[in-house]
């Protein structure tokens, strides 16, 4: 570790960049180097993705433990490229050895749709004669085709077209004026785009036609609000400043904040990846999580009419949460002292591109950390909390997902997601009944019911990699009321069920029992409680997957069938709906169900495990969600239980502390004095 | 309304105080006036509570609608007094007419325990020979009795003593030094205190004795942390300032903030009471809630061993959330520009007393209010939110409850509660097995499992008092996979069940269906969605009451048997576990179960209803909760659904807004300009 740090310092002095941390995302230089190496052997390729092939865990754990005496893991690029005839190649390029170490033509799959892939479709659609014809049928003349827009989605899966042709479905809209929100003007038909031939191969047209909406625009941008009477003027500023700067330090992409130490990675798929998360427990650096990420999502829509069943976006696997990330230089998203990180990707042509300010790191005041007043004498200690927020925001066509990874001083890790942006909308005729599958949120605008289901991948490392997961329910004690053992009926306890094998690890949510899941290290026992050290997943927004068993979404989004799955760690298992998600049929179901089915008896007890947690919300739209949705938050916590021997944040300086004996803490002098307490609050 | 305001202005000019708003809590002067009126007719009384007898709803609704032409409701004091022989008197004093309008001797009840009642017990306990004897048996010599402390609780209910003698149970502790936390030194026996005779009438002694703990102190106050090595020095300040002051205005106790208008009341029992909550919807002042409060709580502990079943505090009904409220001048609890309100009570002797700074009102930045980026051109609008927080904190012996009523710009009302303070603890011997009913959080310290169950009372007024409550589940559509109506199995919808009568209004929580409850006005239909205007209760921390059916807690805390009860409005129904809670046997169960049983067929459909919601958490302690608990938050939302025709906060000025046409919003000039967007964030 010493040598490793010296290297960094030396490189700083000499002006050479330090070697990247093995978990660092590939730099622009590394991406272009990978492309150059591939181009020596293969030509005519478009690039779909080039990202870090993360070091194998066993190798990396050794290096982390002793970087000075362990070979540094090689920098390896994980490549997806598309050749002529939509041929898909998966490869690995060793950047240290400057050679391709793996190259494979992968049949029958479609890699995700990039932003570039998406951008092409609108132009094609506007020129397509059959689309122009359909527009005409619902009242859009050919000269208005420049006012026609589309949100291109992957096709999901459509059995008429299968998996071998690379397709997109174009959800169609109209804008009376270029600045109007098109989501008030959804069109009723859906062209299918062939990405290989760049043409419209089919149009799904509903039986009942719905002419383009005639309602006035419903806009939210500043000019529209000004025109309606302007902005309110009674909001006075709340200034948040950090005159002494931030409380964290960066070593490359490793952040040190309070007792936390975390490597902040990023990839095109998952967005933020947090690795090797440790907590310094009074000098003892204790591993907590090896890796945390949002690994997948699915957003099924609830309208059974054709072709709306195809609307079930896997936003991470089909588009990439990293690829869709906002540059936070375009819109002020945070307050206070902000540290930004950029994100580098490959483009279709093989050049590196960068999203500036893709990741935001900042601190916030977090209210009361703890407080207690002695009712006898009003002696009181109150301590305020700060929190560290590592965030990015991605735009998935109409929707915005704001992802906040939050570290607390008490050892808690929180994931908060805010949903904002715009509802996906469909056309409806005046007087039409949405039949319970959607809501008319504005005249002529049907916003369909939908779920947002996220899959959190937790690779626990609770005082080491040998962990076990328990399902924990609050349960009533065994004796009946009146019995000797439970006379008054008040006995209750935490009932624990070990998720001991892959095949028996599925667990659903139960709100009534306040169900949680504990990731524990059975080899490390808390000296006070005599219970294994653990982190508890507390997640309360856990709806069932509503699409039915055996149906399309159920088959394709196998990870979402249960709130929890546990697998034995495998380096290759990162993507719970599979590596290439678009146009999977769900037969067989890729990712989690396949891994578990391959070895249902694999032990997940006291070994290196991964916990997969599906959570989210079910959204029945209403007019107040339109024309742009007020942010809807959801959150989950990873909380230490029996991990520490004591509240780990007692050394955070208090706002105020006084004692029964009459002394008090002097905040300015940072020491206790015997003076009598007095008021400390500004009125 | 005009006349009413002129009166206020006039009284300001003349120096006379304006008349109180009919919902204002009684002032010190009014409290002492009530005492004086009572004393003319009754002597020898101790006062338990004097609080506003709130104006009858029908009378008050008329006055609110037209204060200039409607008689002002009289100021009436609601009095609980205790006479010789623990006789309890309930009365009403009309302060306008200066006379007692109701006076009654109430048999077989015990009014709540005040802070004064609590403070007496410790002194008595220390002098009691039998307590001294018990202390001796577990290792505390008589000369150390000044180091013996107790948290006096109501006895709950103990069938050996019944309801006629006013009792407290003393949970016993020891402090090696006056500044040591006694919760590390729980004693194993429990004296029973007779409040009438001021003596210890019984001591519950366990079969297995547990000598006083020998572990070193486990303290969290500043001097202790200093002695252990001091506070961390790496936390740099986050300054929150409001240089132009607050964005709200006060008219007496009515707060106007953004579109919200709310009367802020307070009483000894519920603490904060919010009344006549309206939202100004583009000039149309729309009623939302008539009254919101935390009406009751119960904290059952899960250890079935005698006498721990008696630990199930009704913190509001047995002690008073108002009475136990912290003065926020003793401990800096909020940041920014704070507006405080005091709270006046009567003391035992009949004098008025005031808790200074009992209520805190302030604003906070609330992150992103909404955002959307157009992926085609990166045009973006992002708007930040503020929120208004009305809060108080109360200390219930060991625990702290921080109650935050939060108003959002998007029409959402949020209730957030943070639990902090100290675990209730009991003694354990070295090597003793807590048998699943508790956790050894520190050597010799057993923290028992417990629940915190709160009862939120919502008196909805959704565009008027005629409301209906629906239970809403996310449900799968009817057709099987492959059927014509649901070919791909993706159909889902919001399944609604009307809670039409009191007797059929009970609803439990279902996390799997994302169950919510909608309070709607069936007479007011949203013009776009054609659904009734409503507010939806979104609450995700809703454990079942774990004490068993027929057991003591189940009988006494009838409100907690279900997540939801709905009742037809009745002025007299404020306290869901009854008006006088201590020493109720639960036979019959007071409050909600009694009201519903009295008229199970009473319609709750399209009439004036009250929704009672029990929510909370189940807490299995662990060492990190000790010696003081990091704040554990829980929250619920009341969200407008089909109430507005549009996102109601579009007129909040954006941080940034740019359009596809190239224009952007200029924040400084507060108008749109055609300049190209550029970066707006400080790095």
Contacts between the chains, C-beta under 8 A, distances in Angstrom:
chain1	res1	chain2	res2	distance
A	115	B	375	6.7
A	118	B	375	7.0
A	119	B	375	8.0
A	119	B	376	7.1
A	122	B	376	7.3
A	149	B	376	7.8
A	178	B	659	7.9
A	178	B	660	5.0
A	178	B	661	5.1
A	179	B	659	4.5
A	179	B	660	5.6
A	179	B	661	5.1
A	179	B	663	7.6
A	218	B	646	7.1
A	220	B	370	7.6
A	220	B	372	7.8
A	220	B	381	6.3
A	220	B	647	7.0
A	220	B	650	5.1
A	221	B	379	8.0
A	221	B	381	5.1
A	221	B	657	5.2
A	221	B	658	8.0
A	221	B	659	5.5
A	221	B	665	7.7
A	222	B	381	6.9
A	222	B	654	5.7
A	222	B	657	3.8
A	222	B	664	7.8
A	222	B	665	3.5
A	222	B	672	5.4
A	223	B	657	8.0
A	223	B	659	6.5
A	223	B	663	6.4
A	223	B	665	7.5
A	223	B	672	4.4
A	225	B	650	5.7
A	225	B	651	5.7
A	226	B	671	6.6
A	226	B	672	6.1
A	228	B	651	7.9
A	229	B	651	7.6
A	230	B	651	7.4
A	231	B	651	5.3
A	231	B	652	7.0
A	231	B	653	4.2
A	231	B	670	6.8
A	232	B	258	7.4
A	232	B	651	4.9
A	232	B	652	6.5
A	232	B	653	7.2
A	234	B	247	5.8
A	234	B	258	7.3
A	235	B	247	5.2
A	235	B	258	7.4
A	235	B	386	6.2
A	235	B	652	6.7
A	235	B	653	6.9
A	236	B	242	6.2
A	236	B	244	4.2
A	236	B	245	6.0
A	236	B	246	6.7
A	236	B	247	4.6
A	237	B	242	6.9
A	237	B	243	6.8
A	237	B	244	6.2
A	238	B	240	6.6
A	238	B	241	7.8
A	238	B	242	5.7
A	238	B	336	6.5
A	238	B	363	6.3
A	238	B	364	7.0
A	238	B	365	4.8
A	238	B	386	6.4
A	239	B	239	7.6
A	239	B	240	7.2
A	239	B	241	4.8
A	239	B	242	7.1
A	239	B	243	6.3
A	240	B	238	6.6
A	240	B	239	7.2
A	240	B	240	5.5
A	240	B	365	6.3
A	241	B	238	7.8
A	241	B	239	4.8
A	241	B	241	7.3
A	242	B	236	6.2
A	242	B	237	6.9
A	242	B	238	5.7
A	242	B	239	7.1
A	243	B	237	6.8
A	243	B	239	6.3
A	244	B	236	4.2
A	244	B	237	6.2
A	245	B	236	6.0
A	246	B	236	6.7
A	247	B	234	5.8
A	247	B	235	5.2
A	247	B	236	4.6
A	258	B	232	7.4
A	258	B	234	7.3
A	258	B	235	7.4
A	300	B	490	5.8
A	301	B	490	6.9
A	302	B	477	7.2
A	302	B	490	6.2
A	302	B	491	5.9
A	302	B	492	3.9
A	302	B	493	6.5
A	303	B	490	7.6
A	303	B	491	7.2
A	304	B	477	6.0
A	304	B	479	7.0
A	304	B	485	6.4
A	304	B	486	4.6
A	304	B	487	6.8
A	304	B	488	6.9
A	304	B	490	5.9
A	304	B	491	3.9
A	306	B	487	7.5
A	308	B	490	7.7
A	309	B	487	7.1
A	309	B	488	3.8
A	309	B	490	4.8
A	312	B	490	7.0
A	324	B	375	7.3
A	326	B	373	5.6
A	326	B	380	7.6
A	327	B	378	7.4
A	328	B	681	6.4
A	329	B	679	4.4
A	329	B	680	7.7
A	329	B	681	5.6
A	330	B	373	7.2
A	330	B	378	5.6
A	330	B	380	5.4
A	330	B	656	7.4
A	330	B	658	7.8
A	330	B	677	6.7
A	330	B	679	7.3
A	331	B	371	6.7
A	331	B	373	7.3
A	331	B	380	4.6
A	331	B	381	7.8
A	331	B	382	3.9
A	331	B	655	6.7
A	331	B	656	4.6
A	331	B	680	7.3
A	331	B	681	7.9
A	332	B	382	6.6
A	332	B	384	7.6
A	332	B	655	4.1
A	332	B	656	5.6
A	332	B	680	5.4
A	332	B	681	5.1
A	333	B	368	6.5
A	333	B	371	7.5
A	333	B	382	6.4
A	333	B	655	8.0
A	333	B	681	7.7
A	335	B	365	6.1
A	335	B	384	7.8
A	336	B	238	6.4
A	338	B	681	7.1
A	338	B	682	7.3
A	338	B	683	7.1
A	340	B	683	6.5
A	357	B	681	7.2
A	357	B	683	8.0
A	363	B	238	6.3
A	364	B	238	7.0
A	365	B	238	4.8
A	365	B	240	6.3
A	365	B	335	6.2
A	367	B	418	7.1
A	367	B	631	7.2
A	368	B	333	6.4
A	368	B	402	6.0
A	368	B	418	6.2
A	368	B	420	6.4
A	368	B	631	5.3
A	369	B	630	6.2
A	369	B	631	6.3
A	370	B	220	7.6
A	370	B	420	4.8
A	370	B	421	7.8
A	370	B	628	4.9
A	370	B	629	6.2
A	370	B	630	5.5
A	370	B	631	5.9
A	371	B	331	6.6
A	371	B	333	7.4
A	371	B	393	7.0
A	371	B	400	5.3
A	371	B	402	7.3
A	371	B	420	5.2
A	371	B	421	6.9
A	371	B	631	7.6
A	372	B	220	7.8
A	372	B	395	7.3
A	372	B	398	7.8
A	372	B	400	5.9
A	372	B	420	7.0
A	372	B	421	4.7
A	372	B	422	5.6
A	372	B	628	5.4
A	373	B	326	5.6
A	373	B	330	7.3
A	373	B	331	7.2
A	373	B	395	4.6
A	373	B	400	7.1
A	375	B	115	6.7
A	375	B	118	7.0
A	375	B	119	8.0
A	375	B	324	7.3
A	375	B	395	5.6
A	375	B	397	6.5
A	376	B	119	7.1
A	376	B	122	7.3
A	376	B	149	7.8
A	378	B	327	7.4
A	378	B	330	5.6
A	379	B	221	7.9
A	380	B	326	7.6
A	380	B	330	5.4
A	380	B	331	4.6
A	381	B	220	6.3
A	381	B	221	5.1
A	381	B	222	6.9
A	381	B	331	7.8
A	381	B	628	7.3
A	382	B	331	4.0
A	382	B	332	6.6
A	382	B	333	6.3
A	384	B	332	7.6
A	384	B	335	7.8
A	385	B	631	7.4
A	386	B	235	6.2
A	386	B	238	6.4
A	393	B	371	7.0
A	395	B	372	7.3
A	395	B	373	4.6
A	395	B	375	5.6
A	397	B	375	6.6
A	398	B	372	7.9
A	400	B	371	5.3
A	400	B	372	5.9
A	400	B	373	7.1
A	402	B	368	6.0
A	402	B	371	7.3
A	408	B	630	7.7
A	409	B	630	7.8
A	410	B	624	7.1
A	410	B	630	3.6
A	411	B	624	6.6
A	412	B	630	7.6
A	418	B	367	7.1
A	418	B	368	6.2
A	420	B	368	6.4
A	420	B	370	4.8
A	420	B	371	5.2
A	420	B	372	7.0
A	421	B	370	7.9
A	421	B	371	6.9
A	421	B	372	4.7
A	422	B	372	5.6
A	436	B	493	4.0
A	436	B	494	7.2
A	437	B	477	7.8
A	437	B	491	6.6
A	437	B	493	6.3
A	439	B	529	5.0
A	439	B	531	7.2
A	439	B	642	7.8
A	440	B	528	5.5
A	440	B	529	5.3
A	440	B	530	6.6
A	441	B	528	6.3
A	441	B	529	6.6
A	442	B	528	5.6
A	442	B	646	7.8
A	443	B	528	6.3
A	449	B	492	5.9
A	449	B	493	6.2
A	449	B	494	7.2
A	451	B	474	7.9
A	451	B	492	7.8
A	474	B	451	7.9
A	474	B	543	6.0
A	474	B	544	7.8
A	474	B	546	6.0
A	474	B	618	4.2
A	474	B	620	7.7
A	475	B	546	7.8
A	476	B	546	5.6
A	476	B	547	7.9
A	476	B	548	5.7
A	477	B	302	7.3
A	477	B	304	6.0
A	477	B	437	7.8
A	479	B	304	7.0
A	480	B	548	7.4
A	481	B	548	5.3
A	481	B	549	7.5
A	481	B	550	4.6
A	481	B	551	4.5
A	485	B	304	6.4
A	486	B	304	4.6
A	486	B	548	7.4
A	486	B	551	8.0
A	487	B	304	6.8
A	487	B	306	7.5
A	487	B	309	7.1
A	488	B	304	6.9
A	488	B	309	3.7
A	488	B	547	7.5
A	488	B	551	5.2
A	488	B	552	4.3
A	488	B	553	7.5
A	489	B	547	5.3
A	489	B	548	3.5
A	489	B	549	7.6
A	489	B	550	6.4
A	489	B	551	2.2
A	489	B	552	6.8
A	489	B	553	7.3
A	489	B	554	6.5
A	490	B	300	5.8
A	490	B	301	6.9
A	490	B	302	6.2
A	490	B	303	7.6
A	490	B	304	5.9
A	490	B	308	7.7
A	490	B	309	4.8
A	490	B	312	7.0
A	490	B	546	7.8
A	490	B	547	4.4
A	490	B	548	7.7
A	490	B	551	6.0
A	490	B	552	6.8
A	490	B	553	5.7
A	491	B	302	5.9
A	491	B	303	7.2
A	491	B	304	3.8
A	491	B	437	6.6
A	492	B	302	3.9
A	492	B	437	8.0
A	492	B	449	5.9
A	492	B	451	7.9
A	492	B	546	3.9
A	492	B	547	7.3
A	492	B	618	7.6
A	493	B	302	6.4
A	493	B	436	4.0
A	493	B	437	6.2
A	493	B	449	6.2
A	493	B	620	7.9
A	494	B	436	7.3
A	494	B	449	7.2
A	494	B	620	4.6
A	508	B	512	6.8
A	509	B	511	5.1
A	509	B	512	6.0
A	510	B	511	6.5
A	510	B	512	7.5
A	511	B	509	5.1
A	511	B	510	6.4
A	511	B	511	2.4
A	511	B	512	7.2
A	511	B	540	7.2
A	511	B	542	6.1
A	511	B	543	7.9
A	512	B	508	6.8
A	512	B	509	6.0
A	512	B	510	7.5
A	512	B	511	7.2
A	512	B	542	7.7
A	512	B	543	6.9
A	512	B	544	4.8
A	513	B	543	7.3
A	513	B	544	7.2
A	514	B	541	7.7
A	514	B	543	4.4
A	514	B	617	7.0
A	514	B	618	4.7
A	526	B	622	7.7
A	526	B	623	6.1
A	528	B	440	5.5
A	528	B	441	6.2
A	528	B	442	5.6
A	528	B	443	6.3
A	528	B	623	4.7
A	529	B	439	5.0
A	529	B	440	5.3
A	529	B	441	6.6
A	529	B	622	6.1
A	529	B	623	5.5
A	530	B	440	6.6
A	531	B	439	7.2
A	531	B	622	7.5
A	540	B	511	7.2
A	540	B	540	3.8
A	540	B	541	6.2
A	541	B	514	7.7
A	541	B	540	6.2
A	542	B	511	6.1
A	542	B	512	7.7
A	543	B	474	6.0
A	543	B	511	7.9
A	543	B	512	6.9
A	543	B	513	7.3
A	543	B	514	4.4
A	544	B	474	7.8
A	544	B	512	4.8
A	544	B	513	7.2
A	546	B	474	6.0
A	546	B	475	7.8
A	546	B	476	5.7
A	546	B	490	7.8
A	546	B	492	3.9
A	547	B	476	7.9
A	547	B	488	7.5
A	547	B	489	5.3
A	547	B	490	4.4
A	547	B	492	7.3
A	548	B	476	5.7
A	548	B	480	7.4
A	548	B	481	5.3
A	548	B	486	7.4
A	548	B	489	3.5
A	548	B	490	7.6
A	549	B	481	7.5
A	549	B	489	7.6
A	550	B	481	4.6
A	550	B	489	6.4
A	551	B	481	4.5
A	551	B	488	5.2
A	551	B	489	2.2
A	551	B	490	6.0
A	552	B	488	4.3
A	552	B	489	6.7
A	552	B	490	6.8
A	553	B	488	7.4
A	553	B	489	7.3
A	553	B	490	5.7
A	554	B	489	6.5
A	617	B	514	6.9
A	618	B	474	4.2
A	618	B	492	7.6
A	618	B	514	4.7
A	620	B	474	7.7
A	620	B	493	7.9
A	620	B	494	4.6
A	620	B	641	8.0
A	622	B	526	7.8
A	622	B	529	6.1
A	622	B	531	7.5
A	622	B	640	7.9
A	622	B	641	4.5
A	622	B	642	4.8
A	623	B	526	6.0
A	623	B	528	4.8
A	623	B	529	5.5
A	623	B	642	6.4
A	623	B	644	6.2
A	623	B	645	5.2
A	623	B	646	6.0
A	624	B	410	7.1
A	624	B	411	6.7
A	624	B	640	5.4
A	624	B	641	7.1
A	624	B	642	7.8
A	624	B	643	6.7
A	624	B	644	4.5
A	624	B	646	6.7
A	624	B	647	5.6
A	624	B	648	6.3
A	625	B	647	6.9
A	626	B	646	6.4
A	626	B	647	6.5
A	627	B	646	7.2
A	627	B	647	6.9
A	627	B	650	7.9
A	628	B	370	4.9
A	628	B	372	5.4
A	628	B	381	7.3
A	628	B	647	6.0
A	628	B	650	7.5
A	629	B	370	6.2
A	629	B	647	7.0
A	630	B	369	6.2
A	630	B	370	5.5
A	630	B	408	7.8
A	630	B	409	7.8
A	630	B	410	3.6
A	630	B	412	7.6
A	630	B	647	5.9
A	630	B	649	6.2
A	631	B	367	7.2
A	631	B	368	5.3
A	631	B	369	6.3
A	631	B	370	5.9
A	631	B	371	7.6
A	631	B	385	7.5
A	640	B	622	7.8
A	640	B	624	5.4
A	641	B	620	7.9
A	641	B	622	4.5
A	641	B	624	7.1
A	642	B	439	7.8
A	642	B	622	4.8
A	642	B	623	6.4
A	642	B	624	7.8
A	643	B	624	6.7
A	644	B	623	6.2
A	644	B	624	4.5
A	645	B	623	5.1
A	646	B	218	7.1
A	646	B	442	7.7
A	646	B	623	6.0
A	646	B	624	6.8
A	646	B	626	6.4
A	646	B	627	7.1
A	647	B	220	7.0
A	647	B	624	5.6
A	647	B	625	6.9
A	647	B	626	6.5
A	647	B	627	6.8
A	647	B	628	6.0
A	647	B	629	7.0
A	647	B	630	5.9
A	648	B	624	6.4
A	649	B	630	6.2
A	650	B	220	5.1
A	650	B	225	5.7
A	650	B	627	7.9
A	650	B	628	7.4
A	651	B	225	5.7
A	651	B	228	7.8
A	651	B	229	7.6
A	651	B	230	7.4
A	651	B	231	5.3
A	651	B	232	5.0
A	652	B	231	7.0
A	652	B	232	6.5
A	652	B	235	6.7
A	653	B	231	4.2
A	653	B	232	7.2
A	653	B	235	6.9
A	654	B	222	5.7
A	655	B	331	6.8
A	655	B	332	4.2
A	655	B	333	7.9
A	656	B	330	7.4
A	656	B	331	4.6
A	656	B	332	5.6
A	657	B	221	5.2
A	657	B	222	3.8
A	657	B	223	7.9
A	658	B	221	8.0
A	658	B	330	7.7
A	659	B	178	7.9
A	659	B	179	4.5
A	659	B	221	5.5
A	659	B	223	6.5
A	660	B	178	5.0
A	660	B	179	5.6
A	661	B	178	5.2
A	661	B	179	5.1
A	663	B	179	7.7
A	663	B	223	6.5
A	664	B	222	7.8
A	665	B	221	7.7
A	665	B	222	3.5
A	665	B	223	7.5
A	670	B	230	8.0
A	670	B	231	6.8
A	671	B	226	6.6
A	672	B	222	5.4
A	672	B	223	4.4
A	672	B	226	6.1
A	677	B	330	6.7
A	679	B	329	4.4
A	679	B	330	7.4
A	680	B	329	7.7
A	680	B	331	7.4
A	680	B	332	5.4
A	681	B	328	6.5
A	681	B	329	5.6
A	681	B	331	7.9
A	681	B	332	5.1
A	681	B	333	7.8
A	681	B	338	7.1
A	681	B	357	7.2
A	682	B	338	7.4
A	683	B	338	7.2
A	683	B	340	6.6
